[in-house]
Amino acid sequence: MDPTEHRAYGVFKPIGHMVVSFPDAASADDGQAALTALGTAPADIHRYSAAQMLAQCDEDIARASPAASVGQELNLVKANRELAAQGFHFIVVRVDDDDVARRAADALHAQGAERAQLYGRFIIEEMITRAADLPQVKESPDTGLDPQTPSGEEKERAQMRPPESTP
């Protein structure tokens, strides 16, 4: 996947895709196998190592236009950067509709995915929720995402939410 073909205002916005984070390469391998078992074509599954995502995020942050701050795209780039800095690996998978996205998110969650954001034209939806999650309260461009951590910082989120063995 060429990230330059999936940009809005200078940052990565892969409309019609899910961006999924995994705590390690082995979990991402399992996630890729789960997608293949669902019938996802190999050409629709794109892997990013922690180093690759970190480099892409740094590039996005450097080239983001002021308009990127209007929505959540830039906040998600920053959140993915934090996860990549902790060693998370990523899969970006093309999904044709909401039902396919839901089945894929469920399968990926079962393989240890931390997050799965579905990028629509106007809305970016978190597809993995956990019983302990609270409703979002401050997801605005000015304050960023609501990571639900004591400090309000995204970098604590993955440490507080270790992978679950079942969805």
Secondary structure, DSSP 8 states (H G I E B T S, - for coil): --GGGSEETTEE--TTEEEEEESSHHHHHHHHHHHHHTT--GGGEEEE-HHHHHHHHHHHHHH--GGGGSSSHHHHHHHHHHHHHTT-EEEEEE-SSHHHHHHHHHHHHHTT-SEEEEE-SS-EEE----TT-------BTTTB-----SS--GGGHHHHS---S--
